[in-house]
Amino acid sequence: MTGMPAGKLGMADRGLLKTGYAADLAVFDPATVRDEATFPDPHRHPVGIPYVVVNGHVVVDGPRYHAVPVGRVLTR
């Protein structure tokens, strides 16, 4: 799902799970994912996404959020 777009955009180290590639992953159960944000409170985190990995670093580990600045905006 992400390998082909990354390849077309010339991002050689993204889009696939391979050694040496930048890994951005979200682990979730589609039956339990739910958006909790509302218009009055738009910054509420969703539920049902227990693990998030950004650039190979775990930033969401169950109930713990690690505010590690490991991601960056991809402009190409």
Long-range contacts (C-beta under 8 A, 24 or more apart in sequence): 9-76, 10-76, 11-74, 11-76, 14-74, 22-55, 22-56, 23-53, 23-55, 23-56, 24-53, 24-54, 24-55, 24-71, 25-51, 25-52, 25-53, 26-51, 26-52, 26-53, 27-51, 27-52
